[in-house]
Amino acid sequence: MANSKDTPEHLQAQNIIVIHPGSLYLRVGRASDVNPSRILHAIARRRKPGGQYYRDIILPPPVTNPKESLSEFEECRLQVSHTLQSCVQSDGRRRYATPPQQISAFNRRSTAEPVEGSQIDFKDAIVGDTVIGEEVLWLNPEGEFNLHFPIKRGELNLHKDIGGSLTGVIADLQEIWEYVLKNRLKIDLKQLRNYKAVLVIPDIYNRAHLKEFTTLLLNKIGFGYCFLLQDHVAATFGAGLGYACVVDVGDQKTSVSCVEDGISHPNTRVRLDYGGADVTQTFFWMLQKCAFPYKECDQKTPLDVVLLKQLKEEYCHVNLDVCGSLEKSFTVQRPQQGKYKYTLQVGDEAIVAPLALFYTELFSVTGVNRSVPKTQKPSTAQSHPEDCFDAEYLRETGRRGKENLEQTANESGLGNQENPDEEMVVDGLEQEREGKLSEKDFILPSGQVIGIDQAILQSIERCPNDELKRKMYGCILVVGGGMKFTGISNWLQNRVALKIPLMYRSEHNIVTSSKDIDQEITSWKGAAIMSCLESAGELWLTEPEWSRYGLRILREKAVFMW
């Protein structure tokens, strides 16, 4: 029997590279790999003498007017604490909580204990002029390097400072992706013409950016073929589902949309500007209120951010059977300083922080509770000068064609005959305009952005018919690394169950780890599976096609509604 690794399908999969870029991590691997290679999606560049200082920060910054936010935050924290106290444990007993004052008293008495270990230093002198991935964490924040994260809140990190232009961000992406292909996947960049690339793009996309991505893959990096795939569609393939309401909680954004048979319904898409990093910042805020013993912790220092993220992942949960305070310990080693061990107590703060995804007033710490949600812009609002078949062009030519037809009909005495086909192009665009719902549907009357449970309901309610709504309530798929807390899927299930319209209450189901795949890589895995299907042969774009036809060929071959 032939080795499975020698089959034509496996050999083909080895030449397909799947790229899933995120705000914090980049995942890249061959379609034949079990897991992708994961790397911090960041690049640091050494400043030229006299050059401008710029550093993207890893955690979203705290608000500048804490007094206003503090009252909003505290009011919500008390509300969530009371809700938790009214809950019962699995054995039927009431929950109890240790008073925050008692926890604070313990943490104030806690002192740092020195731990034996060799001293570490920053690595600025060891590296060259460009540093990529996790190594950027070991650069001196006050040193000679500027730090850039090319993607922020789920889209290209465009800004007015140095490196924030579209050209600059695409150049950063090229350098990071080529580094991973060469050093992690051991691919000779000169051989990329023999490889195919699948790029996982956001479900809410900017058409101009898709053009830049395709040019980057085919013209700049030099792949022989590529196609683009929306992350929510990829997630359904990864989970082995024909349809689902996909909830993708990343580091800096949460997105929801309804996917059926490989199509993400445009009206159901929404992206909210909160994610795992905002939960980290909320948790840090509450730790400080309880006298966090590591007082030197600085959220602008990358190594301290990594520590806070680690504490969130280890301590936070939504397990209602865990009551009272728990004693925890962690070690800290800063460059040019000794290694120390800290002991602290944590109470219900470990549950309250993840629940900020449902009670968004807790995100007043970073101010994202007041951010405007993003919905899919219709094609009429995304016209592109290179796309001669876009909505603007069709509307103009459709109207002009209609006027010419009317004139000809009048001259030939046929003006009274009905011909609905003449109206087809314009009517289709008018329907699209009427069908677009407002972002305000995702904002509460108080001005707060809605929580994740309400976003699911609002997205499903935008489905075009009752049958599709019923299917979506029956299968809610949670993916991404920002919501990996024990017990949170049960909380989500209960919250959604309370709000589902009566006619759909017969059955609803939350899927978090379908097929035992880590929910962080569900979308990457789905893109790998889809790229190897026989039907995927029609989707690949080639460099000659792209250079000759540009956006027209993307419109024709894209696997999503352009």
C-alpha positions as CSV (number, residue, x, y, z in Angstrom):
1,M,0.0,0.0,0.0
2,A,1.4,3.4,-1.0
3,N,2.4,5.8,1.8
4,S,-0.4,8.4,2.3
5,K,2.2,11.1,2.1
6,D,3.0,10.1,-1.5
7,T,-0.6,10.4,-2.8
8,P,-1.3,13.1,-5.4
9,E,-3.7,14.9,-3.0
10,H,-1.0,15.1,-0.3
11,L,1.7,16.3,-2.7
12,Q,-0.7,18.9,-4.0
13,A,-1.6,20.0,-0.4
14,Q,2.2,20.4,0.3
15,N,2.3,23.1,-2.4
16,I,-0.6,25.1,-1.0
17,I,0.2,27.7,1.6
18,V,-2.6,28.9,3.9
19,I,-2.1,32.4,5.4
20,H,-4.4,33.6,8.2
21,P,-3.3,37.1,9.5
22,G,-4.7,38.4,12.8
23,S,-4.2,41.5,14.9
24,L,-1.9,39.7,17.3
25,Y,-0.8,36.5,15.7
26,L,-0.1,35.3,12.1
27,R,-0.8,31.7,11.3
28,V,0.9,30.2,8.2
29,G,1.3,26.6,7.1
30,R,1.0,24.1,4.3
31,A,-2.5,22.7,3.6
32,S,-1.0,19.3,4.5
33,D,0.1,20.4,8.0
34,V,-1.8,19.3,11.1
35,N,-1.2,22.7,12.7
36,P,0.0,26.1,11.3
37,S,3.1,27.9,12.4
38,R,2.1,30.7,14.8
39,I,4.1,33.9,15.1
40,L,3.5,37.3,16.7
41,H,2.3,39.5,13.8
42,A,4.7,42.3,14.4
43,I,7.8,43.9,12.9
44,A,10.4,46.2,14.5
45,R,12.6,48.5,12.4
46,R,15.7,50.2,13.6
47,R,15.3,54.0,13.4
48,K,17.6,56.0,11.2
49,P,19.6,58.6,13.0
50,G,17.3,61.5,13.9
51,G,14.3,59.3,12.7
52,Q,10.8,59.7,14.2
53,Y,9.8,57.5,17.2
54,Y,6.8,55.3,16.8
55,R,5.6,52.2,18.7
56,D,2.3,50.3,18.3
57,I,1.2,49.1,21.7
58,I,0.0,45.5,22.2
59,L,-2.8,46.1,24.7
60,P,-5.4,48.7,23.9
61,P,-4.6,51.9,25.9
62,P,-6.6,52.8,29.0
63,V,-9.0,55.8,28.7
64,T,-7.6,59.2,29.3
65,N,-10.5,60.4,31.5
66,P,-10.7,57.6,34.1
67,K,-13.1,59.4,36.4
68,E,-16.0,59.3,34.1
69,S,-15.3,55.8,33.0
70,L,-14.6,54.6,36.6
71,S,-18.2,55.3,37.8
72,E,-19.6,53.5,34.7
73,F,-17.3,50.6,35.2
74,E,-17.9,50.3,39.0
75,E,-21.7,50.4,38.6
76,C,-21.5,47.6,36.0
77,R,-19.0,45.6,38.1
78,L,-21.4,45.7,41.1
79,Q,-24.3,44.6,38.9
80,V,-22.3,41.6,37.6
81,S,-21.2,40.7,41.1
82,H,-24.8,40.7,42.3
83,T,-25.8,38.6,39.3
84,L,-23.0,36.1,40.2
85,Q,-24.1,36.0,43.9
86,S,-27.7,35.2,42.8
87,C,-26.4,32.2,40.8
88,V,-26.2,28.7,42.3
89,Q,-23.5,26.1,42.1
90,S,-23.9,22.8,40.3
91,D,-24.9,21.1,43.6
92,G,-27.6,23.6,44.2
93,R,-25.9,25.7,46.9
94,R,-25.8,29.5,46.6
95,R,-22.5,31.1,45.5
96,Y,-20.6,33.2,47.9
97,A,-17.8,35.8,47.3
98,T,-14.9,37.0,49.4
99,P,-15.1,40.8,50.0
100,P,-12.7,42.8,47.8
101,Q,-11.4,44.5,50.9
102,Q,-10.2,41.2,52.4
103,I,-8.5,40.3,49.1
104,S,-6.8,43.8,48.9
105,A,-5.6,43.4,52.5
106,F,-3.9,40.1,51.6
107,N,-2.3,41.5,48.4
108,R,-1.0,44.6,50.2
109,R,0.9,42.4,52.7
110,S,2.3,40.3,49.8
111,T,6.0,41.0,49.0
112,A,8.2,40.0,46.1
113,E,10.5,37.0,46.9
114,P,13.8,36.8,45.0
115,V,14.3,33.7,42.9
116,E,17.6,32.3,41.8
117,G,18.2,32.7,38.1
118,S,20.7,34.2,35.6
119,Q,20.1,37.9,34.7
120,I,18.7,38.5,31.2
121,D,19.2,41.6,29.0
122,F,17.5,43.3,26.1
123,K,18.6,42.0,22.7
124,D,18.9,45.2,20.7
125,A,22.6,44.8,20.1
126,I,22.3,41.2,18.9
127,V,19.8,41.6,16.1
128,G,20.0,43.5,12.8
129,D,17.9,46.4,11.5
130,T,14.7,44.4,11.3
131,V,13.2,42.1,14.0
132,I,10.1,40.0,13.3
133,G,7.8,38.0,15.6
134,E,8.3,37.2,19.3
135,E,11.8,38.6,19.3
136,V,10.4,42.1,19.2
137,L,9.3,41.5,22.9
138,W,13.0,41.5,23.9
139,L,13.8,44.9,22.4
140,N,14.2,47.9,24.8
141,P,11.0,49.9,24.6
142,E,13.2,53.0,25.0
143,G,15.7,51.8,22.4
144,E,16.3,52.4,18.7
145,F,13.5,50.3,17.3
146,N,10.0,51.4,16.0
147,L,7.4,48.7,16.5
148,H,4.6,48.0,14.0
149,F,1.6,45.7,14.1
150,P,0.2,45.7,10.5
151,I,-3.3,44.7,11.5
152,K,-5.4,46.4,14.3
153,R,-8.9,45.7,15.3
154,G,-9.3,43.2,12.4
155,E,-8.3,45.6,9.6
156,L,-5.1,47.2,8.1
157,N,-3.5,49.4,10.8
158,L,-3.5,52.7,8.7
159,H,-2.6,55.9,10.6
160,K,-0.9,59.2,10.0
161,D,2.4,58.4,11.8
162,I,5.5,56.9,10.4
163,G,4.8,53.5,8.7
164,G,1.1,54.0,8.8
165,S,0.4,54.5,5.0
166,L,-1.1,51.8,2.9
167,T,2.2,51.3,1.2
168,G,4.1,51.1,4.5
169,V,1.6,48.5,6.0
170,I,1.7,46.3,2.9
171,A,5.6,46.4,3.0
172,D,5.5,45.3,6.6
173,L,3.1,42.4,5.7
174,Q,5.4,41.4,2.8
175,E,8.5,41.3,5.1
176,I,6.8,39.3,7.9
177,W,5.1,36.8,5.5
178,E,8.3,36.2,3.5
179,Y,10.3,35.7,6.7
180,V,7.8,33.0,7.9
181,L,7.8,31.3,4.5
182,K,11.6,31.2,4.4
183,N,12.5,30.6,8.1
184,R,9.5,28.6,9.4
185,L,8.3,26.7,6.4
186,K,11.8,26.5,4.8
187,I,10.6,27.5,1.3
188,D,13.1,29.0,-1.2
189,L,11.3,32.3,-2.1
190,K,12.6,31.9,-5.7
191,Q,10.5,28.7,-6.0
192,L,7.2,30.4,-5.0
193,R,5.9,30.3,-8.6
194,N,5.3,26.6,-7.9
195,Y,3.2,27.3,-4.8
196,K,-0.4,28.4,-4.4
197,A,-1.6,30.7,-1.6
198,V,-4.9,30.9,0.2
199,L,-5.4,34.1,2.2
200,V,-8.0,34.2,4.9
201,I,-9.6,37.6,4.9
202,P,-12.1,39.3,7.3
203,D,-15.8,38.6,6.7
204,I,-16.3,42.4,6.5
205,Y,-13.8,43.6,3.9
206,N,-12.6,46.7,2.1
207,R,-12.5,46.0,-1.7
208,A,-9.5,48.3,-2.2
209,H,-7.6,46.3,0.4
210,L,-8.5,43.0,-1.3
211,K,-6.8,44.4,-4.4
212,E,-3.7,45.2,-2.4
213,F,-3.6,41.7,-0.8
214,T,-3.9,40.0,-4.2
215,T,-1.1,42.2,-5.7
216,L,1.0,41.4,-2.6
217,L,0.6,37.6,-3.1
218,L,0.9,37.4,-6.8
219,N,3.2,40.3,-7.9
220,K,5.3,41.1,-4.8
221,I,5.8,37.9,-2.9
222,G,5.5,35.9,-6.2
223,F,3.1,33.0,-5.7
224,G,2.0,31.3,-8.9
225,Y,-1.7,31.2,-7.8
226,C,-3.9,32.5,-5.1
227,F,-7.5,32.9,-3.9
228,L,-9.1,34.8,-1.0
229,L,-11.5,33.2,1.5
230,Q,-13.6,34.9,4.2
231,D,-12.7,33.8,7.7
232,H,-16.3,32.9,8.7
233,V,-16.8,30.7,5.6
234,A,-13.5,29.0,6.4
235,A,-14.6,28.4,10.0
236,T,-17.7,26.4,8.8
237,F,-15.4,24.2,6.6
238,G,-13.0,23.7,9.6
239,A,-15.8,22.7,11.9
240,G,-17.5,20.5,9.2
241,L,-20.7,22.4,9.3
242,G,-23.0,23.3,6.3
243,Y,-24.3,26.3,8.0
244,A,-23.7,28.3,11.3
245,C,-24.0,31.6,12.9
246,V,-20.2,32.2,13.3
247,V,-18.9,34.1,16.3
248,D,-15.2,34.9,15.9
249,V,-13.6,36.4,19.0
250,G,-10.1,37.6,18.3
251,D,-7.6,39.6,20.3
252,Q,-8.9,43.0,19.2
253,K,-12.3,42.4,17.5
254,T,-15.4,40.2,17.7
255,S,-17.2,39.5,14.5
256,V,-20.5,37.7,13.8
257,S,-22.2,36.6,10.6
258,C,-24.5,33.9,9.3
259,V,-23.0,31.4,6.8
260,E,-25.0,29.0,4.7
261,D,-23.5,26.7,2.0
262,G,-20.3,28.6,1.8
263,I,-21.9,32.0,1.6
264,S,-21.7,34.7,4.3
265,H,-25.0,36.7,4.2
266,P,-23.8,40.4,3.8
267,N,-26.6,41.9,5.9
268,T,-25.8,39.6,8.9
269,R,-22.2,40.7,9.2
270,V,-21.0,42.9,12.1
271,R,-17.6,43.6,13.7
272,L,-17.3,44.9,17.2
273,D,-14.1,46.6,18.4
274,Y,-13.6,44.5,21.5
275,G,-11.8,41.2,22.0
276,G,-9.4,39.3,24.2
277,A,-7.0,42.2,24.7
278,D,-9.8,44.3,26.1
279,V,-10.6,41.5,28.6
280,T,-6.9,41.5,29.6
281,Q,-7.0,45.2,30.2
282,T,-10.2,44.9,32.2
283,F,-8.7,42.1,34.3
284,F,-5.6,44.2,34.9
285,W,-7.7,47.2,36.0
286,M,-9.5,45.0,38.6
287,L,-6.2,43.4,39.8
288,Q,-4.9,47.0,40.5
289,K,-8.1,47.8,42.4
290,C,-7.3,44.7,44.6
291,A,-3.7,45.9,45.3
292,F,-1.9,43.9,42.6
293,P,1.5,43.2,44.3
294,Y,3.6,43.6,41.1
295,K,3.3,47.4,41.3
296,E,5.9,48.1,38.6
297,C,3.8,46.3,36.0
298,D,3.7,48.6,32.9
299,Q,1.2,47.9,30.2
300,K,3.4,49.7,27.7
301,T,6.2,47.2,28.2
302,P,5.8,44.2,25.9
303,L,7.1,41.7,28.4
304,D,4.6,42.9,31.0
305,V,1.8,42.7,28.5
306,V,2.8,39.0,27.8
307,L,2.6,38.4,31.6
308,L,-0.8,40.0,31.9
309,K,-2.1,37.9,29.0
310,Q,-0.7,34.8,30.6
311,L,-2.4,35.7,34.0
312,K,-5.7,36.2,32.2
313,E,-5.4,32.8,30.4
314,E,-4.5,31.0,33.6
315,Y,-6.8,32.7,36.1
316,C,-9.9,33.8,34.3
317,H,-12.9,31.4,33.9
318,V,-16.7,31.3,34.1
319,N,-17.0,28.3,36.4
320,L,-19.7,29.2,38.9
321,D,-18.6,26.3,41.2
322,V,-15.4,28.3,42.0
323,C,-16.2,30.6,44.9
324,G,-14.3,32.8,47.3
325,S,-10.7,33.8,46.9
326,L,-7.9,31.6,45.4
327,E,-4.2,32.0,46.2
328,K,-2.0,32.2,43.0
329,S,1.6,32.8,42.4
330,F,3.7,34.0,39.4
331,T,7.3,34.9,38.6
332,V,8.6,38.0,36.9
333,Q,11.9,38.6,35.3
334,R,12.6,42.0,33.7
335,P,15.7,42.6,31.6
336,Q,18.6,44.0,33.7
337,Q,16.8,43.1,36.9
338,G,16.5,40.0,39.2
339,K,13.8,37.3,39.1
340,Y,11.0,37.6,41.6
341,K,8.1,35.5,42.7
342,Y,4.7,37.2,43.7
343,T,1.8,35.7,45.6
344,L,-1.7,37.2,45.3
345,Q,-5.3,36.4,46.0
346,V,-8.0,36.6,43.2
347,G,-11.7,36.4,43.8
348,D,-14.7,36.9,41.4
349,E,-12.5,39.3,39.3
350,A,-11.5,36.2,37.4
351,I,-15.1,35.7,36.4
352,V,-16.2,39.3,36.0
353,A,-13.4,40.1,33.4
354,P,-14.5,37.5,30.8
355,L,-18.1,38.5,31.3
356,A,-17.2,42.0,29.9
357,L,-18.0,40.3,26.5
358,F,-21.6,40.3,27.7
359,Y,-21.6,43.5,29.9
360,T,-19.8,45.9,27.7
361,E,-19.8,48.8,30.2
362,L,-16.8,46.9,31.8
363,F,-14.9,47.8,28.6
364,S,-15.2,51.5,29.6
365,V,-11.6,50.8,30.8
366,T,-10.4,51.0,27.2
367,G,-13.4,53.1,25.9
368,V,-14.4,50.5,23.2
369,N,-17.8,50.2,24.8
370,R,-18.6,53.5,22.9
371,S,-17.0,52.5,19.6
372,V,-19.2,52.3,16.5
373,P,-19.8,48.7,15.2
374,K,-18.8,48.0,11.5
375,T,-21.2,46.4,9.1
376,Q,-20.6,45.4,5.5
377,K,-20.6,48.4,3.2
378,P,-22.7,47.8,0.0
379,S,-20.9,47.8,-3.3
380,T,-22.4,51.2,-4.0
381,A,-20.3,52.6,-1.2
382,Q,-17.1,50.8,-2.3
383,S,-16.7,51.8,-6.0
384,H,-13.2,51.4,-7.4
385,P,-11.9,53.2,-10.5
386,E,-10.3,50.1,-11.8
387,D,-13.5,48.0,-11.6
388,C,-15.5,48.8,-14.7
389,F,-18.3,46.5,-13.5
390,D,-18.8,48.0,-10.1
391,A,-22.2,49.3,-8.9
392,E,-21.4,53.0,-9.7
393,Y,-20.6,52.0,-13.3
394,L,-23.6,49.8,-13.7
395,R,-26.0,52.3,-12.3
396,E,-24.7,55.0,-14.6
397,T,-24.6,52.8,-17.7
398,G,-27.9,51.2,-16.8
399,R,-29.6,54.6,-16.5
400,R,-28.1,55.8,-19.7
401,G,-29.1,52.6,-21.5
402,K,-32.6,53.0,-20.2
403,E,-32.8,56.6,-21.5
404,N,-31.6,55.5,-25.0
405,L,-34.1,52.7,-25.0
406,E,-37.0,55.0,-24.0
407,Q,-36.0,57.4,-26.7
408,T,-35.8,54.6,-29.4
409,A,-39.1,53.2,-28.2
410,N,-40.9,56.6,-28.4
411,E,-39.6,57.2,-31.9
412,S,-40.8,53.8,-33.0
413,G,-44.2,54.1,-31.3
414,L,-43.4,51.4,-28.7
415,G,-43.3,53.6,-25.7
416,N,-46.4,52.1,-24.0
417,Q,-45.1,48.5,-24.0
418,E,-43.9,47.2,-20.6
419,N,-40.4,45.8,-20.4
420,P,-39.3,45.2,-16.9
421,D,-35.9,44.0,-17.9
422,E,-34.8,47.6,-18.7
423,E,-35.2,48.4,-15.0
424,M,-33.3,45.4,-13.7
425,V,-29.8,46.9,-13.0
426,V,-31.1,50.0,-11.4
427,D,-33.7,48.2,-9.4
428,G,-31.2,45.7,-8.0
429,L,-29.1,48.6,-6.7
430,E,-32.0,50.3,-5.2
431,Q,-32.9,47.1,-3.4
432,E,-29.4,46.8,-2.1
433,R,-29.6,50.4,-0.8
434,E,-32.9,49.8,1.0
435,G,-31.7,46.4,2.4
436,K,-28.7,48.0,4.2
437,L,-29.4,48.2,7.9
438,S,-27.9,50.7,10.2
439,E,-24.9,50.2,12.6
440,K,-27.2,51.7,15.2
441,D,-28.9,48.3,15.5
442,F,-25.9,47.2,17.4
443,I,-25.8,50.1,19.8
444,L,-28.0,50.3,23.0
445,P,-30.1,53.5,23.6
446,S,-27.5,54.4,26.3
447,G,-24.9,54.6,23.6
448,Q,-23.2,51.3,24.7
449,V,-22.2,48.8,22.0
450,I,-24.1,45.6,22.5
451,G,-22.7,42.4,24.1
452,I,-21.8,39.3,22.3
453,D,-25.1,37.5,23.0
454,Q,-27.2,40.4,21.7
455,A,-24.9,40.7,18.6
456,I,-25.7,37.0,17.8
457,L,-29.4,37.6,18.1
458,Q,-29.2,40.8,16.0
459,S,-27.2,39.1,13.3
460,I,-29.6,36.2,13.1
461,E,-32.6,38.5,13.0
462,R,-31.1,40.1,9.8
463,C,-31.4,36.7,8.0
464,P,-33.9,37.0,5.0
465,N,-36.3,34.3,6.1
466,D,-37.6,32.3,9.1
467,E,-36.2,29.0,8.0
468,L,-32.7,30.4,7.8
469,K,-33.1,32.0,11.2
470,R,-34.2,28.7,12.7
471,K,-31.1,27.0,11.3
472,M,-28.8,29.7,12.7
473,Y,-30.3,29.5,16.2
474,G,-29.7,25.8,16.0
475,C,-26.0,26.1,15.3
476,I,-23.9,28.9,16.8
477,L,-20.2,28.3,16.2
478,V,-17.6,30.0,18.4
479,V,-14.0,30.4,17.1
480,G,-11.0,32.5,17.7
481,G,-8.6,32.7,20.7
482,G,-10.3,35.6,22.6
483,M,-13.0,33.6,24.3
484,K,-11.2,30.5,25.5
485,F,-12.5,30.5,29.1
486,T,-13.8,27.5,31.0
487,G,-17.6,27.6,31.2
488,I,-18.2,30.7,29.0
489,S,-20.0,28.7,26.3
490,N,-22.6,27.6,28.9
491,W,-23.0,31.2,29.9
492,L,-23.4,32.2,26.3
493,Q,-25.9,29.4,25.7
494,N,-28.1,30.5,28.7
495,R,-28.0,34.2,27.7
496,V,-29.0,33.4,24.2
497,A,-31.7,31.0,25.4
498,L,-33.3,33.8,27.5
499,K,-33.6,36.1,24.5
500,I,-34.5,33.8,21.5
501,P,-37.9,34.5,20.1
502,L,-40.5,31.9,21.2
503,M,-40.9,30.4,17.7
504,Y,-37.2,29.4,17.5
505,R,-36.8,28.1,21.1
506,S,-37.2,24.4,20.3
507,E,-33.4,24.0,19.9
508,H,-30.3,26.0,20.0
509,N,-26.7,24.8,20.2
510,I,-23.3,26.4,20.8
511,V,-20.4,24.6,19.1
512,T,-16.9,25.6,20.4
513,S,-14.5,22.8,19.5
514,S,-16.0,20.9,16.7
515,K,-13.9,17.9,15.5
516,D,-11.6,18.5,18.5
517,I,-9.8,21.3,16.6
518,D,-8.5,24.1,18.7
519,Q,-10.9,27.0,18.1
520,E,-8.0,29.3,17.4
521,I,-7.1,27.5,14.2
522,T,-10.6,26.5,13.0
523,S,-10.6,29.1,10.2
524,W,-7.0,28.2,9.2
525,K,-7.9,24.5,9.1
526,G,-11.1,25.2,7.1
527,A,-9.2,27.2,4.5
528,A,-6.7,24.3,4.2
529,I,-9.5,21.8,3.7
530,M,-11.3,23.9,1.1
531,S,-8.2,24.6,-0.9
532,C,-7.7,20.8,-1.5
533,L,-11.3,20.2,-2.8
534,E,-11.7,19.3,-6.4
535,S,-14.0,22.2,-6.9
536,A,-11.3,24.7,-5.7
537,G,-9.6,24.3,-9.1
538,E,-11.9,26.9,-10.6
539,L,-11.0,29.5,-7.9
540,W,-7.3,30.0,-8.4
541,L,-6.1,33.3,-9.8
542,T,-2.9,33.3,-11.7
543,E,-0.4,36.2,-11.9
544,P,-0.9,36.7,-15.7
545,E,-4.7,36.9,-15.2
546,W,-4.3,39.4,-12.4
547,S,-1.8,41.5,-14.2
548,R,-4.1,41.6,-17.3
549,Y,-7.6,41.9,-15.9
550,G,-7.1,43.2,-12.3
551,L,-10.2,43.6,-10.2
552,R,-12.5,42.2,-13.0
553,I,-11.0,38.7,-12.6
554,L,-11.3,38.9,-8.8
555,R,-15.0,39.9,-9.2
556,E,-15.5,36.9,-11.5
557,K,-13.7,34.3,-9.4
558,A,-14.2,35.4,-5.8
559,V,-15.9,32.9,-3.6
560,F,-17.9,35.7,-1.9
561,M,-20.5,38.3,-3.1
562,W,-18.3,41.0,-4.6
